[in-house]
């Protein structure tokens, strides 16, 4: 898949996540087999451990890691950070030669929900929500 096409798809996925968050809470499985997480890996159940992002926080810095091997045919394409209310914070894109690790700075004094996405070129769109 060409990078531009993939970025368009990934951005559309982020928009879907931001716009459908409230609907997903009303109907917990409304995004089944569309958006994946540790509790709802859908048809990717056997590979969720490699795709769910891991979040570490030190002060206003957050580090995101996806424990996924990287090869030319199969790799993590991006991480995205979205704050409460669907406010986009940051995105880091990767090539297959990179390690899927990104660093992001939260706004000064920010507390609240953050949603992290990790997108795999073969295994779709994974999210993790946490409070900071």
N, CA, C and O atoms as CSV, one atom per row, in Angstrom:
chain,resi,resn,atom,element,x,y,z
A,1,UNK,N,N,0.850,-1.168,0.000
A,1,UNK,CA,C,0.000,0.000,0.000
A,1,UNK,C,C,0.894,1.229,0.000
A,1,UNK,O,O,1.874,1.293,0.742
A,2,UNK,N,N,0.561,2.181,-0.815
A,2,UNK,CA,C,1.347,3.401,-0.883
A,2,UNK,C,C,1.141,4.224,0.370
A,2,UNK,O,O,0.050,4.248,0.940
A,3,UNK,N,N,2.193,4.897,0.793
A,3,UNK,CA,C,2.164,5.662,2.043
A,3,UNK,C,C,1.020,6.673,2.061
A,3,UNK,O,O,0.323,6.787,3.069
A,4,UNK,N,N,0.813,7.403,0.979
A,4,UNK,CA,C,-0.247,8.412,0.942
A,4,UNK,C,C,-1.616,7.765,1.127
A,4,UNK,O,O,-2.448,8.277,1.876
A,5,UNK,N,N,-1.853,6.639,0.447
A,5,UNK,CA,C,-3.124,5.944,0.600
A,5,UNK,C,C,-3.292,5.466,2.033
A,5,UNK,O,O,-4.376,5.573,2.607
A,6,UNK,N,N,-2.213,4.936,2.612
A,6,UNK,CA,C,-2.306,4.428,3.972
A,6,UNK,C,C,-2.572,5.554,4.952
A,6,UNK,O,O,-3.382,5.404,5.867
A,7,UNK,N,N,-1.892,6.692,4.768
A,7,UNK,CA,C,-2.091,7.821,5.674
A,7,UNK,C,C,-3.534,8.299,5.607
A,7,UNK,O,O,-4.117,8.638,6.637
A,8,UNK,N,N,-4.116,8.333,4.422
A,8,UNK,CA,C,-5.517,8.729,4.289
A,8,UNK,C,C,-6.400,7.765,5.065
A,8,UNK,O,O,-7.317,8.186,5.769
A,9,UNK,N,N,-6.125,6.473,4.937
A,9,UNK,CA,C,-6.894,5.459,5.652
A,9,UNK,C,C,-6.700,5.597,7.153
A,9,UNK,O,O,-7.669,5.527,7.909
A,10,UNK,N,N,-5.461,5.794,7.597
A,10,UNK,CA,C,-5.181,5.926,9.031
A,10,UNK,C,C,-5.842,7.166,9.611
A,10,UNK,O,O,-6.391,7.112,10.711
A,11,UNK,N,N,-5.799,8.274,8.895
A,11,UNK,CA,C,-6.448,9.492,9.380
A,11,UNK,C,C,-7.961,9.313,9.447
A,11,UNK,O,O,-8.611,9.796,10.374
A,12,UNK,N,N,-8.507,8.628,8.475
A,12,UNK,CA,C,-9.950,8.343,8.507
A,12,UNK,C,C,-10.277,7.473,9.721
A,12,UNK,O,O,-11.295,7.683,10.381
A,13,UNK,N,N,-9.426,6.509,10.011
A,13,UNK,CA,C,-9.631,5.652,11.178
A,13,UNK,C,C,-9.591,6.438,12.468
A,13,UNK,O,O,-10.387,6.190,13.374
A,14,UNK,N,N,-8.666,7.393,12.565
A,14,UNK,CA,C,-8.587,8.237,13.761
A,14,UNK,C,C,-9.853,9.071,13.902
A,14,UNK,O,O,-10.365,9.247,15.007
A,15,UNK,N,N,-10.356,9.584,12.785
A,15,UNK,CA,C,-11.597,10.363,12.830
A,15,UNK,C,C,-12.762,9.496,13.284
A,15,UNK,O,O,-13.587,9.930,14.088
A,16,UNK,N,N,-12.830,8.276,12.772
A,16,UNK,CA,C,-13.896,7.359,13.186
A,16,UNK,C,C,-13.809,7.111,14.683
A,16,UNK,O,O,-14.825,7.115,15.379
A,17,UNK,N,N,-12.598,6.898,15.177
A,17,UNK,CA,C,-12.409,6.663,16.608
A,17,UNK,C,C,-12.893,7.861,17.419
A,17,UNK,O,O,-13.635,7.698,18.388
A,18,UNK,N,N,-12.481,9.047,17.030
A,18,UNK,CA,C,-12.858,10.244,17.779
A,18,UNK,C,C,-14.360,10.474,17.734
A,18,UNK,O,O,-14.956,10.826,18.752
A,19,UNK,N,N,-14.979,10.285,16.585
A,19,UNK,CA,C,-16.408,10.560,16.442
A,19,UNK,C,C,-17.296,9.480,17.028
A,19,UNK,O,O,-18.434,9.750,17.414
A,20,UNK,N,N,-16.777,8.238,17.098
A,20,UNK,CA,C,-17.629,7.146,17.547
A,20,UNK,C,C,-17.367,6.715,18.981
A,20,UNK,O,O,-17.947,5.730,19.438
A,21,UNK,N,N,-16.521,7.416,19.690
A,21,UNK,CA,C,-16.185,7.021,21.049
A,21,UNK,C,C,-17.417,6.939,21.940
A,21,UNK,O,O,-17.582,5.961,22.669
A,22,UNK,N,N,-18.276,7.936,21.896
A,22,UNK,CA,C,-19.475,7.918,22.724
A,22,UNK,C,C,-20.421,6.808,22.292
A,22,UNK,O,O,-21.033,6.160,23.141
A,23,UNK,N,N,-20.552,6.579,21.011
A,23,UNK,CA,C,-21.424,5.509,20.519
A,23,UNK,C,C,-20.894,4.157,20.958
A,23,UNK,O,O,-21.674,3.260,21.279
A,24,UNK,N,N,-19.587,4.001,20.977
A,24,UNK,CA,C,-18.999,2.728,21.395
A,24,UNK,C,C,-19.288,2.461,22.871
A,24,UNK,O,O,-19.484,1.310,23.262
A,25,UNK,N,N,-19.317,3.515,23.697
A,25,UNK,CA,C,-19.641,3.318,25.108
A,25,UNK,C,C,-21.105,2.915,25.276
A,25,UNK,O,O,-21.436,2.133,26.167
A,26,UNK,N,N,-21.976,3.444,24.429
A,26,UNK,CA,C,-23.388,3.098,24.496
A,26,UNK,C,C,-23.626,1.663,24.030
A,26,UNK,O,O,-24.470,0.958,24.583
A,27,UNK,N,N,-22.882,1.235,23.015
A,27,UNK,CA,C,-22.981,-0.127,22.480
A,27,UNK,C,C,-21.568,-0.691,22.448
A,27,UNK,O,O,-20.866,-0.524,21.451
A,28,UNK,N,N,-21.130,-1.361,23.525
A,28,UNK,CA,C,-19.734,-1.733,23.693
A,28,UNK,C,C,-19.093,-2.487,22.527
A,28,UNK,O,O,-17.878,-2.405,22.348
A,29,UNK,N,N,-19.859,-3.201,21.749
A,29,UNK,CA,C,-19.258,-3.967,20.650
A,29,UNK,C,C,-19.602,-3.391,19.284
A,29,UNK,O,O,-19.519,-4.094,18.277
A,30,UNK,N,N,-19.987,-2.120,19.242
A,30,UNK,CA,C,-20.358,-1.490,17.978
A,30,UNK,C,C,-19.188,-1.425,17.008
A,30,UNK,O,O,-19.404,-1.383,15.797
A,31,UNK,N,N,-17.963,-1.414,17.502
A,31,UNK,CA,C,-16.780,-1.330,16.655
A,31,UNK,C,C,-16.073,-2.684,16.497
A,31,UNK,O,O,-14.925,-2.727,16.053
A,32,UNK,N,N,-16.735,-3.774,16.850
A,32,UNK,CA,C,-16.132,-5.106,16.773
A,32,UNK,C,C,-15.662,-5.393,15.347
A,32,UNK,O,O,-16.393,-5.190,14.377
A,33,UNK,N,N,-14.425,-5.871,15.251
A,33,UNK,CA,C,-13.759,-6.179,13.987
A,33,UNK,C,C,-13.549,-4.951,13.097
A,33,UNK,O,O,-13.339,-5.076,11.890
A,34,UNK,N,N,-13.611,-3.751,13.713
A,34,UNK,CA,C,-13.287,-2.501,13.029
A,34,UNK,C,C,-12.145,-1.822,13.761
A,34,UNK,O,O,-11.135,-1.458,13.159
A,35,UNK,N,N,-12.315,-1.652,15.079
A,35,UNK,CA,C,-11.298,-1.093,15.963
A,35,UNK,C,C,-11.018,-2.160,17.014
A,35,UNK,O,O,-11.944,-2.751,17.568
A,36,UNK,N,N,-9.738,-2.404,17.287
A,36,UNK,CA,C,-9.345,-3.512,18.151
A,36,UNK,C,C,-8.651,-3.007,19.404
A,36,UNK,O,O,-7.975,-1.980,19.381
A,37,UNK,N,N,-8.829,-3.754,20.520
A,37,UNK,CA,C,-8.086,-3.479,21.745
A,37,UNK,C,C,-7.872,-4.802,22.479
A,37,UNK,O,O,-8.286,-5.857,21.999
A,38,UNK,N,N,-7.229,-4.741,23.640
A,38,UNK,CA,C,-6.890,-5.967,24.375
A,38,UNK,C,C,-8.131,-6.756,24.770
A,38,UNK,O,O,-8.104,-7.987,24.773
A,39,UNK,N,N,-9.220,-6.066,25.105
A,39,UNK,CA,C,-10.441,-6.752,25.520
A,39,UNK,C,C,-11.281,-7.218,24.333
A,39,UNK,O,O,-12.088,-8.138,24.468
A,40,UNK,N,N,-11.100,-6.599,23.189
A,40,UNK,CA,C,-11.883,-6.914,21.996
A,40,UNK,C,C,-10.972,-7.052,20.774
A,40,UNK,O,O,-10.980,-6.198,19.887
A,41,UNK,N,N,-10.184,-8.139,20.733
A,41,UNK,CA,C,-9.263,-8.312,19.612
A,41,UNK,C,C,-9.934,-8.843,18.343
A,41,UNK,O,O,-9.290,-8.970,17.302
A,42,UNK,N,N,-11.223,-9.149,18.435
A,42,UNK,CA,C,-11.957,-9.606,17.260
A,42,UNK,C,C,-11.291,-10.784,16.581
A,42,UNK,O,O,-10.821,-11.713,17.240
A,43,UNK,N,N,-11.254,-10.739,15.269
A,43,UNK,CA,C,-10.671,-11.843,14.510
A,43,UNK,C,C,-9.136,-11.875,14.586
A,43,UNK,O,O,-8.515,-12.773,14.017
A,44,UNK,N,N,-8.520,-10.910,15.281
A,44,UNK,CA,C,-7.058,-10.900,15.454
A,44,UNK,C,C,-6.655,-11.400,16.841
A,44,UNK,O,O,-5.567,-11.067,17.312
A,45,UNK,N,N,-7.493,-12.184,17.503
A,45,UNK,CA,C,-7.249,-12.630,18.866
A,45,UNK,C,C,-5.856,-13.227,19.069
A,45,UNK,O,O,-5.255,-13.018,20.123
A,46,UNK,N,N,-5.350,-13.934,18.129
A,46,UNK,CA,C,-4.057,-14.606,18.310
A,46,UNK,C,C,-2.859,-13.658,18.257
A,46,UNK,O,O,-1.743,-14.063,18.582
A,47,UNK,N,N,-3.071,-12.397,17.851
A,47,UNK,CA,C,-1.933,-11.476,17.703
A,47,UNK,C,C,-2.071,-10.185,18.520
A,47,UNK,O,O,-1.296,-9.248,18.326
A,48,UNK,N,N,-3.054,-10.129,19.437
A,48,UNK,CA,C,-3.275,-8.867,20.144
A,48,UNK,C,C,-2.069,-8.420,20.967
A,48,UNK,O,O,-1.823,-7.220,21.085
A,49,UNK,N,N,-1.315,-9.352,21.537
A,49,UNK,CA,C,-0.163,-8.973,22.372
A,49,UNK,C,C,0.892,-8.198,21.590
A,49,UNK,O,O,1.650,-7.425,22.175
A,50,UNK,N,N,0.947,-8.393,20.289
A,50,UNK,CA,C,1.931,-7.698,19.453
A,50,UNK,C,C,1.455,-6.335,18.963
A,50,UNK,O,O,2.245,-5.560,18.424
A,51,UNK,N,N,0.171,-6.036,19.147
A,51,UNK,CA,C,-0.396,-4.834,18.539
A,51,UNK,C,C,-0.926,-3.790,19.509
A,51,UNK,O,O,-1.007,-2.614,19.156
A,52,UNK,N,N,-1.287,-4.190,20.717
A,52,UNK,CA,C,-1.818,-3.225,21.683
A,52,UNK,C,C,-0.674,-2.342,22.166
A,52,UNK,O,O,0.332,-2.856,22.655
A,53,UNK,N,N,-0.806,-1.027,22.041
A,53,UNK,CA,C,0.279,-0.137,22.462
A,53,UNK,C,C,0.487,-0.150,23.977
A,53,UNK,O,O,-0.458,-0.298,24.753
A,54,UNK,N,N,1.735,0.006,24.367
A,54,UNK,CA,C,2.134,0.090,25.775
A,54,UNK,C,C,2.523,1.540,26.041
A,54,UNK,O,O,3.291,2.133,25.284
A,55,UNK,N,N,1.989,2.105,27.118
A,55,UNK,CA,C,2.180,3.521,27.416
A,55,UNK,C,C,2.977,3.677,28.706
A,55,UNK,O,O,2.650,3.067,29.724
A,56,UNK,N,N,4.025,4.500,28.657
A,56,UNK,CA,C,4.793,4.857,29.855
A,56,UNK,C,C,4.755,6.374,29.975
A,56,UNK,O,O,4.896,7.087,28.981
A,57,UNK,N,N,4.564,6.867,31.208
A,57,UNK,CA,C,4.525,8.309,31.433
A,57,UNK,C,C,5.573,8.716,32.440
A,57,UNK,O,O,5.738,8.073,33.476
A,58,UNK,N,N,6.283,9.792,32.131
A,58,UNK,CA,C,7.224,10.430,33.057
A,58,UNK,C,C,6.965,11.926,32.952
A,58,UNK,O,O,7.383,12.576,31.994
A,59,UNK,N,N,6.270,12.465,33.952
A,59,UNK,CA,C,5.907,13.879,33.907
A,59,UNK,C,C,4.959,14.143,32.752
A,59,UNK,O,O,3.924,13.489,32.631
A,60,UNK,N,N,5.311,15.102,31.902
A,60,UNK,CA,C,4.461,15.409,30.754
A,60,UNK,C,C,4.842,14.615,29.505
A,60,UNK,O,O,4.234,14.782,28.448
A,61,UNK,N,N,5.851,13.749,29.633
A,61,UNK,CA,C,6.293,12.933,28.493
A,61,UNK,C,C,5.628,11.560,28.523
A,61,UNK,O,O,5.574,10.917,29.571
A,62,UNK,N,N,5.125,11.115,27.384
A,62,UNK,CA,C,4.654,9.742,27.277
A,62,UNK,C,C,5.433,9.050,26.160
A,62,UNK,O,O,5.704,9.623,25.105
A,63,UNK,N,N,5.777,7.806,26.435
A,63,UNK,CA,C,6.453,6.966,25.447
A,63,UNK,C,C,5.500,5.833,25.103
A,63,UNK,O,O,4.939,5.184,25.986
A,64,UNK,N,N,5.330,5.611,23.827
A,64,UNK,CA,C,4.466,4.541,23.338
A,64,UNK,C,C,5.336,3.512,22.636
A,64,UNK,O,O,6.180,3.852,21.806
A,65,UNK,N,N,5.117,2.248,22.982
A,65,UNK,CA,C,5.824,1.139,22.343
A,65,UNK,C,C,4.787,0.130,21.877
A,65,UNK,O,O,3.820,-0.158,22.582
A,66,UNK,N,N,4.998,-0.392,20.706
A,66,UNK,CA,C,4.187,-1.511,20.246
A,66,UNK,C,C,5.167,-2.674,20.076
A,66,UNK,O,O,6.095,-2.584,19.272
A,67,UNK,N,N,4.970,-3.769,20.827
A,67,UNK,CA,C,5.944,-4.872,20.826
A,67,UNK,C,C,5.815,-5.761,19.582
A,67,UNK,O,O,5.538,-6.957,19.680
A,68,UNK,N,N,6.020,-5.160,18.439
A,68,UNK,CA,C,5.756,-5.779,17.155
A,68,UNK,C,C,7.046,-5.890,16.352
A,68,UNK,O,O,7.770,-4.903,16.229
A,69,UNK,N,N,7.353,-7.054,15.805
A,69,UNK,CA,C,8.520,-7.138,14.916
A,69,UNK,C,C,8.273,-6.308,13.652
A,69,UNK,O,O,7.135,-6.161,13.207
A,70,UNK,N,N,9.331,-5.779,13.095
A,70,UNK,CA,C,9.204,-4.931,11.916
A,70,UNK,C,C,9.908,-5.586,10.735
A,70,UNK,O,O,11.088,-5.927,10.815
A,71,UNK,N,N,9.179,-5.759,9.645
A,71,UNK,CA,C,9.758,-6.273,8.400
A,71,UNK,C,C,9.149,-5.497,7.246
A,71,UNK,O,O,8.154,-4.794,7.425
A,72,UNK,N,N,9.726,-5.616,6.086
A,72,UNK,CA,C,9.238,-4.865,4.938
A,72,UNK,C,C,7.780,-5.201,4.601
A,72,UNK,O,O,7.040,-4.346,4.116
A,73,UNK,N,N,7.381,-6.423,4.855
A,73,UNK,CA,C,6.029,-6.864,4.531
A,73,UNK,C,C,5.017,-6.669,5.661
A,73,UNK,O,O,3.810,-6.703,5.422
A,74,UNK,N,N,5.502,-6.464,6.894
A,74,UNK,CA,C,4.605,-6.433,8.052
A,74,UNK,C,C,5.205,-5.526,9.116
A,74,UNK,O,O,6.242,-5.838,9.702
A,75,UNK,N,N,4.540,-4.396,9.360
A,75,UNK,CA,C,5.115,-3.437,10.308
A,75,UNK,C,C,4.048,-2.505,10.882
A,75,UNK,O,O,2.945,-2.393,10.347
A,76,UNK,N,N,4.403,-1.842,11.981
A,76,UNK,CA,C,3.563,-0.809,12.573
A,76,UNK,C,C,3.802,0.477,11.781
A,76,UNK,O,O,4.941,0.902,11.590
A,77,UNK,N,N,2.720,1.078,11.332
A,77,UNK,CA,C,2.795,2.254,10.475
A,77,UNK,C,C,2.776,3.550,11.275
A,77,UNK,O,O,3.443,4.517,10.906
A,78,UNK,N,N,2.004,3.577,12.384
A,78,UNK,CA,C,1.915,4.837,13.117
A,78,UNK,C,C,1.398,4.654,14.532
A,78,UNK,O,O,0.778,3.648,14.878
A,79,UNK,N,N,1.682,5.669,15.334
A,79,UNK,CA,C,1.078,5.875,16.653
A,79,UNK,C,C,0.393,7.237,16.606
A,79,UNK,O,O,0.903,8.177,15.996
A,80,UNK,N,N,-0.759,7.336,17.249
A,80,UNK,CA,C,-1.472,8.607,17.356
A,80,UNK,C,C,-1.899,8.797,18.804
A,80,UNK,O,O,-2.253,7.836,19.487
A,81,UNK,N,N,-1.863,10.045,19.269
A,81,UNK,CA,C,-2.304,10.389,20.619
A,81,UNK,C,C,-3.470,11.364,20.497
A,81,UNK,O,O,-3.360,12.405,19.850
A,82,UNK,N,N,-4.599,11.008,21.136
A,82,UNK,CA,C,-5.795,11.849,21.148
A,82,UNK,C,C,-6.167,12.090,22.608
A,82,UNK,O,O,-6.251,11.152,23.400
A,83,UNK,N,N,-6.387,13.356,22.954
A,83,UNK,CA,C,-6.761,13.727,24.315
A,83,UNK,C,C,-8.277,13.642,24.492
A,83,UNK,O,O,-9.012,13.384,23.539
A,84,UNK,N,N,-8.727,13.862,25.712
A,84,UNK,CA,C,-10.164,13.863,26.016
A,84,UNK,C,C,-10.894,14.798,25.057
A,84,UNK,O,O,-10.361,15.828,24.642
A,85,UNK,N,N,-12.105,14.424,24.720
A,85,UNK,CA,C,-12.912,15.241,23.828
A,85,UNK,C,C,-12.517,15.125,22.366
A,85,UNK,O,O,-12.970,15.917,21.539
A,86,UNK,N,N,-11.673,14.143,22.034
A,86,UNK,CA,C,-11.270,13.943,20.643
A,86,UNK,C,C,-10.229,14.919,20.142
A,86,UNK,O,O,-10.029,15.042,18.934
A,87,UNK,N,N,-9.547,15.631,21.064
A,87,UNK,CA,C,-8.526,16.610,20.649
A,87,UNK,C,C,-7.243,15.898,20.219
A,87,UNK,O,O,-6.580,15.255,21.031
A,88,UNK,N,N,-6.901,16.020,18.934
A,88,UNK,CA,C,-5.682,15.425,18.392
A,88,UNK,C,C,-4.467,16.091,19.020
A,88,UNK,O,O,-4.390,17.317,19.086
A,89,UNK,N,N,-3.506,15.271,19.489
A,89,UNK,CA,C,-2.264,15.809,20.050
A,89,UNK,C,C,-1.105,15.607,19.101
A,89,UNK,O,O,-0.402,16.565,18.779
A,90,UNK,N,N,-0.886,14.370,18.639
A,90,UNK,CA,C,0.344,14.089,17.894
A,90,UNK,C,C,0.230,12.764,17.153
A,90,UNK,O,O,-0.590,11.911,17.490
A,91,UNK,N,N,1.075,12.613,16.134
A,91,UNK,CA,C,1.179,11.373,15.381
A,91,UNK,C,C,2.643,11.152,15.016
A,91,UNK,O,O,3.367,12.093,14.689
A,92,UNK,N,N,3.058,9.899,15.077
A,92,UNK,CA,C,4.396,9.502,14.637
A,92,UNK,C,C,4.211,8.373,13.632
A,92,UNK,O,O,3.542,7.381,13.923
A,93,UNK,N,N,4.798,8.522,12.457
A,93,UNK,CA,C,4.728,7.455,11.453
A,93,UNK,C,C,6.070,6.737,11.387
A,93,UNK,O,O,7.117,7.302,11.703
A,94,UNK,N,N,6.008,5.482,10.970
A,94,UNK,CA,C,7.190,4.633,10.916
A,94,UNK,C,C,7.340,4.009,9.528
A,94,UNK,O,O,6.363,3.832,8.801
A,95,UNK,N,N,8.573,3.686,9.183
A,95,UNK,CA,C,8.822,2.806,8.046
A,95,UNK,C,C,9.140,1.433,8.637
A,95,UNK,O,O,9.296,1.298,9.850
A,96,UNK,N,N,9.231,0.449,7.810
A,96,UNK,CA,C,9.515,-0.901,8.305
A,96,UNK,C,C,10.913,-0.999,8.920
A,96,UNK,O,O,11.209,-1.960,9.630
A,97,UNK,N,N,11.761,-0.023,8.655
A,97,UNK,CA,C,13.130,-0.029,9.196
A,97,UNK,C,C,13.203,0.556,10.613
A,97,UNK,O,O,14.221,0.410,11.289
A,98,UNK,N,N,12.137,1.212,11.059
A,98,UNK,CA,C,12.110,1.858,12.370
A,98,UNK,C,C,11.661,0.880,13.456
A,98,UNK,O,O,11.101,-0.178,13.171
A,99,UNK,N,N,11.920,1.259,14.696
A,99,UNK,CA,C,11.330,0.568,15.839
A,99,UNK,C,C,10.020,1.288,16.162
A,99,UNK,O,O,9.983,2.517,16.098
A,100,UNK,N,N,8.950,0.580,16.502
A,100,UNK,CA,C,7.676,1.233,16.779
A,100,UNK,C,C,7.617,1.822,18.189
A,100,UNK,O,O,6.892,1.338,19.059
A,101,UNK,N,N,8.398,2.874,18.382
A,101,UNK,CA,C,8.469,3.592,19.651
A,101,UNK,C,C,8.341,5.077,19.325
A,101,UNK,O,O,9.014,5.583,18.427
A,102,UNK,N,N,7.472,5.773,20.061
A,102,UNK,CA,C,7.310,7.204,19.834
A,102,UNK,C,C,7.224,7.932,21.168
A,102,UNK,O,O,6.799,7.370,22.177
A,103,UNK,N,N,7.638,9.200,21.150
A,103,UNK,CA,C,7.577,10.039,22.343
A,103,UNK,C,C,6.720,11.257,22.049
A,103,UNK,O,O,6.792,11.842,20.969
A,104,UNK,N,N,5.903,11.630,23.037
A,104,UNK,CA,C,4.954,12.725,22.860
A,104,UNK,C,C,4.916,13.547,24.147
A,104,UNK,O,O,5.112,13.011,25.238
A,105,UNK,N,N,4.666,14.846,24.015
A,105,UNK,CA,C,4.594,15.738,25.167
A,105,UNK,C,C,3.150,16.163,25.384
A,105,UNK,O,O,2.511,16.736,24.502
A,106,UNK,N,N,2.651,15.868,26.580
A,106,UNK,CA,C,1.302,16.290,26.946
A,106,UNK,C,C,1.295,17.786,27.237
A,106,UNK,O,O,2.323,18.341,27.624
A,107,UNK,N,N,0.161,18.442,27.059
A,107,UNK,CA,C,0.079,19.862,27.432
A,107,UNK,C,C,0.391,20.036,28.920
A,107,UNK,O,O,0.082,19.158,29.726
A,108,UNK,N,N,0.991,21.143,29.278
A,108,UNK,CA,C,1.348,21.421,30.664
A,108,UNK,C,C,0.139,21.265,31.568
A,108,UNK,O,O,-0.911,21.861,31.329
A,109,UNK,N,N,0.299,20.449,32.621
A,109,UNK,CA,C,-0.746,20.251,33.602
A,109,UNK,C,C,-1.897,19.357,33.152
A,109,UNK,O,O,-2.886,19.227,33.874
A,110,UNK,N,N,-1.792,18.743,31.986
A,110,UNK,CA,C,-2.904,17.937,31.474
A,110,UNK,C,C,-3.174,16.731,32.364
A,110,UNK,O,O,-2.261,15.987,32.722
A,111,UNK,N,N,-4.427,16.552,32.710
A,111,UNK,CA,C,-4.898,15.331,33.349
A,111,UNK,C,C,-6.185,14.948,32.648
A,111,UNK,O,O,-6.970,15.809,32.252
A,112,UNK,N,N,-6.392,13.682,32.501
A,112,UNK,CA,C,-7.602,13.211,31.840
A,112,UNK,C,C,-7.302,12.003,30.983
A,112,UNK,O,O,-6.243,11.384,31.089
A,113,UNK,N,N,-8.254,11.687,30.136
A,113,UNK,CA,C,-8.131,10.514,29.282
A,113,UNK,C,C,-7.207,10.795,28.104
A,113,UNK,O,O,-7.219,11.884,27.531
A,114,UNK,N,N,-6.409,9.794,27.757
A,114,UNK,CA,C,-5.701,9.809,26.482
A,114,UNK,C,C,-6.028,8.504,25.764
A,114,UNK,O,O,-6.153,7.447,26.383
A,115,UNK,N,N,-6.160,8.602,24.466
A,115,UNK,CA,C,-6.385,7.439,23.622
A,115,UNK,C,C,-5.193,7.329,22.687
A,115,UNK,O,O,-4.844,8.275,21.981
A,116,UNK,N,N,-4.583,6.163,22.698
A,116,UNK,CA,C,-3.415,5.886,21.865
A,116,UNK,C,C,-3.836,4.899,20.786
A,116,UNK,O,O,-4.535,3.927,21.069
A,117,UNK,N,N,-3.416,5.144,19.562
A,117,UNK,CA,C,-3.662,4.181,18.501
A,117,UNK,C,C,-2.344,3.657,17.960
A,117,UNK,O,O,-1.332,4.358,17.938
A,118,UNK,N,N,-2.383,2.430,17.533
A,118,UNK,CA,C,-1.252,1.781,16.882
A,118,UNK,C,C,-1.816,1.095,15.642
A,118,UNK,O,O,-2.706,0.251,15.744
A,119,UNK,N,N,-1.300,1.458,14.479
A,119,UNK,CA,C,-1.837,0.934,13.233
A,119,UNK,C,C,-0.827,-0.005,12.590
A,119,UNK,O,O,0.330,0.360,12.381
A,120,UNK,N,N,-1.275,-1.218,12.279
A,120,UNK,CA,C,-0.449,-2.228,11.624
A,120,UNK,C,C,-0.878,-2.329,10.161
A,120,UNK,O,O,-2.069,-2.271,9.857
A,121,UNK,N,N,0.079,-2.479,9.269
A,121,UNK,CA,C,-0.278,-2.560,7.857
A,121,UNK,C,C,-1.033,-3.843,7.503
A,121,UNK,O,O,-1.656,-3.903,6.443
A,122,UNK,N,N,-0.996,-4.867,8.355
A,122,UNK,CA,C,-1.733,-6.102,8.091
A,122,UNK,C,C,-2.857,-6.377,9.087
A,122,UNK,O,O,-3.853,-7.013,8.740
A,123,UNK,N,N,-2.704,-5.902,10.323
A,123,UNK,CA,C,-3.643,-6.263,11.378
A,123,UNK,C,C,-4.428,-5.071,11.922
A,123,UNK,O,O,-4.865,-5.088,13.073
A,124,UNK,N,N,-4.603,-4.055,11.113
A,124,UNK,CA,C,-5.571,-3.006,11.365
A,124,UNK,C,C,-5.216,-2.025,12.484
A,124,UNK,O,O,-4.045,-1.755,12.752
A,125,UNK,N,N,-6.260,-1.501,13.126
A,125,UNK,CA,C,-6.233,-0.312,13.967
A,125,UNK,C,C,-6.499,-0.692,15.422
A,125,UNK,O,O,-7.584,-1.166,15.756
A,126,UNK,N,N,-5.493,-0.479,16.295
A,126,UNK,CA,C,-5.559,-0.892,17.705
A,126,UNK,C,C,-5.567,0.336,18.601
A,126,UNK,O,O,-4.876,1.319,18.331
A,127,UNK,N,N,-6.356,0.273,19.675
A,127,UNK,CA,C,-6.423,1.419,20.593
A,127,UNK,C,C,-6.187,0.979,22.035
A,127,UNK,O,O,-6.375,-0.180,22.406
A,128,UNK,N,N,-5.768,1.960,22.821
A,128,UNK,CA,C,-5.667,1.780,24.256
A,128,UNK,C,C,-6.002,3.120,24.885
A,128,UNK,O,O,-5.433,4.148,24.517
A,129,UNK,N,N,-6.927,3.105,25.836
A,129,UNK,CA,C,-7.299,4.307,26.566
A,129,UNK,C,C,-6.784,4.202,27.982
A,129,UNK,O,O,-6.791,3.131,28.588
A,130,UNK,N,N,-6.333,5.346,28.507
A,130,UNK,CA,C,-5.864,5.389,29.886
A,130,UNK,C,C,-6.085,6.789,30.435
A,130,UNK,O,O,-6.279,7.741,29.679
A,131,UNK,N,N,-6.054,6.903,31.745
A,131,UNK,CA,C,-6.145,8.203,32.418
A,131,UNK,C,C,-4.741,8.617,32.844
A,131,UNK,O,O,-3.960,7.796,33.325
A,132,UNK,N,N,-4.434,9.883,32.664
A,132,UNK,CA,C,-3.153,10.415,33.130
A,132,UNK,C,C,-3.400,11.580,34.071
A,132,UNK,O,O,-2.450,12.175,34.580
